[in-house]
């Protein structure tokens, strides 16, 4: 079994392995830079699993930022029948596309 980690970013938890490409909520880094995230909830080296409460101390995940893009459009539509009340709002989340370089 290979090493993996569960990291928390953007209010969500993501399972990552070395070499994976992930889409997470926008980080404040430019494409081409590396970022180290230390909000690791669980980490495994292939044989043992360490689970944090809430984070594992000393564990980190290194990401290489590939691009920043906009996600899929989400439509929020609300209506009250027979009242003529309608509301339609669209939203596109900013996403960071990153490749996992190392899990430590």
N, C-alpha and C positions, 0 to 999 in steps of 0.2 A: 504494500500500500504506500502511496506517495504522500508527501507532506502537504498539509492544507491548513487554512486559517479561516476563521469567521471574524470579519471586521465590521465595525459599525460606522456608517457615514451617511449623512443626510437623513438621520432618523430611521434608517433601514439597516438590516444585517445582510451581509453578502458573503457567501462561501467562495473562497478563491484558492487556486493552486498556482504554482510558479508557471509562467508562460501564458496564463489566461488573459483574455481581453474582456474588460468589463465596462459597463456604462453606469456611472454614478452621478449623483447630483453635482452641479458645478462647483469645482474647487477654485480657489483664487490663484491658479498657476497658469502659465502660458504653455502652449504646446512645445514639446522638446525638452521640458524641464522634468526633473524627478521630484517626487514628494514622498515623505515618510509618514505613514499613519500609525499611531500607537494606540488607537482605540480598538484593540484586538480582544474579542470576547472569548475566543477559544483558539488553541493552536495545537497541531499534531505534527510530530516528526515522522509519522508512518507506523510507529509502534505504541507510543504513549500519547495521551490526550491531556492537556492542561486547560482547565476551564476557570475563567476569572470571575470575580465577584465585585464589580461588574467587568473589569478588564484584567488581562493577564499582565503582571508587572514584568517589564523588560522585553516584552514581545513587540514586534513591529513588522509592518509590511511596506516594502518599497515599490512605488508605482512610477512608471514612465508615462507622462501625459502625451497622448498621441494627437488628440484633437478636442475641440469644443464644438458641440453641435446643439441643435434644437430637437427636442423629442417630438413624439406624436401629439397631434392636437386632441385635447380633451374638451368635449362640449358639455356644458351644464345648462340644462333647460328646465325651467320651472313654470308651471301653469296652474291657474285656478279655474276650474270649469265654470262656465256660465257667468263669469265675472269680467271677461275681457282682459284679464291680467296675465301677461306672458313676459318671461325674461330669459334671454339666451346670452350666455357668456362663454367665450372660448379661451383656452389657456395652452401655451406650449412651454414646457419646462426646459431650462438650460441644462445640458448634460455634458459631462467630461468623459471622453473615451480614453481609457488607460490600460496599459499592459503591466501585469504583475512581474516584477523583476526578481524579488527575493522575499522570502519569509524568514524572519529571525526571531 
